[in-house]
Amino acid sequence: MPEAAKSFYLTTPIYYVNDAPHIGHAYTTVAADVVTRWHRQRQEDVWFLTGTDEHGEKVLRTAEKNGVSPQEWADRLVESAWQPVLETIDARNDDFIRTTQERHVVAVQKFLQGLYDAGEIYKGSYEGPYCVGCEEYKLPGELLDGTGEYAGQKVCPIHLRPVEMLAEENYFFRMSAYADRLLALYEEHPEFVQPASARNEVVGFVKQGLQDLSISRSTFDWGIPIPWDDKHVLYVWFDALLNYMTAVGYGSDDAAERERFARTWPADVHLVGKDILRFHAVIWPAMLMAAGLPLPKQVFAHGWLLVGGEKMSKSRLTGIAPSDIIDTFGSDAFRYYFMRTIGFGGDGSFSWEDMVARYNGELANGFGNLASRTAAMIGKYFGGTLPAAGARTDLETDLEAVAAKAVADAEAAIDRMAIHDAVAAVWSLVDATNGYLTETQPWKVAKEPGETDAEGRGVDGGRLATSLVTAAEALRALAVLLHPVTPKAAARLWEALGAEPVLGPIAAQPVASAASFGVLPAGTTVTKGAALFPRLDEDA
Ligand code: MSP
């Protein structure tokens, strides 16, 4: 039997359920969704995983504060916030893993027992400063001096809140033994940690040497029990990282799940915020090396959404909910804005002014207006039926060349996770098509002799017909290329172009051939439809 092709497998971090999602979380998920939709549009087999991280002290404390059990709290947040937000941002994930699910718990215990049996885990004791926000022991040198209400205390450099001294008897993972193998990995596979700034940080960190990692806690019980010692629960990060494998069938006895694991693992990209880079680029590969399992191909760290120069966070009351923006602008504009404006890998900020300006300038005037005026002219001069184009001039050949370059550049950008460059490449076709209409001026050509008949209807094979067919072809290409970024508007445009009955569903159009013109046949029914991005009042 031929082996099934390997799926393109991409993950988001699994989100802590201590609070509801803000736009920082949505940013990661949208990026993951755009990249996986792009791979789907290439007609690849894709698996896109997201989910929630439900164990650990941080979630436990939030539940206690709210007077409910941690499981009840997690259920409530997942059902009321974390699952609904996926629909709000229009994410098309294939699965949603929760670390309290049995499929996860059972497989994690198997993994642990395997490491224990192989002598990779031992019992010891540890004392050190712990940040519950990060769910991580900190090294004393990393801490900052607190200010304001925390003056005189040491605080976590990420959460700017006091750390707690913990002294416990724990189980330890022999992570120190993997420093050299990790350095060799970063050296031989520079693509393993990206972008370059993230790679440098990780290499510098591991070069200082690694300590063994405390992987159990015994002062609370909200976690996965250590299989050989149920007085301990597993450290939440060890538990959480394993989701990437347990969700695709690792450790399952079910044949179909085992087959899925073979087809899906290793992951192609773990997309993470830079705050959790080390967990993914140091601890995770060390765990997999210890278990003798294949390593993911890439950990890509993106930057932070900043508010007032600091990482947006609910705990610092700077969080904005995705629906605050989407209720006004829609999910397509939200996705477009964050993917287009922030260089993926760097930090960025959000401002309402910039959002309104780009919505009106780029989406409403640039793209939406291009679609509506092209359809309106096909309606006016050809009764909504695509005419037969006439002879091509350099203008048409040049526009098709722009489309071909847009596809090639966007493809290359997606492969290096430069999502902003991919969107900009596609946008070069929006701009060039607007420029093409400005230059060909079909509304003026329509007045020239021989272009229209006695009733003012355009004729096949004229310049008027050629320019409108060419603009329609560019829009067809744009619908396909923007489908991963602005799926709703792209689908509406596909419908307006009457493309489905003649070319099939938009999802089935390969990226690679999107730029070849001359695809929509003469006779295709084009309708104007509602505006793709209705203009917003600047002071609304
Ligand atoms: N539960 C862990 C991850 C475990 S993965 C095995 C966790 N969860 S989290 O909810 O705190 O945040 C996860 C991710 O949300 C971050 O890595 C990042 O991708 C995203 N973001 C949270 N705040 C963000 C910003 N302000 N800006 C950009 N992304 C942000 O860490």
Boltz pocket constraint, residues with backbone or C-beta under 6 A from the ligand:
constraints:
  - pocket:
      binder: B
      contacts: [[A, 12], [A, 13], [A, 14], [A, 15], [A, 16], [A, 23], [A, 24], [A, 25], [A, 27], [A, 28], [A, 53], [A, 133], [A, 237], [A, 240], [A, 241], [A, 242], [A, 243], [A, 271], [A, 272], [A, 273], [A, 274], [A, 275], [A, 276], [A, 303], [A, 304], [A, 305], [A, 306], [A, 311], [A, 312], [A, 313]]
      max_distance: 6.0
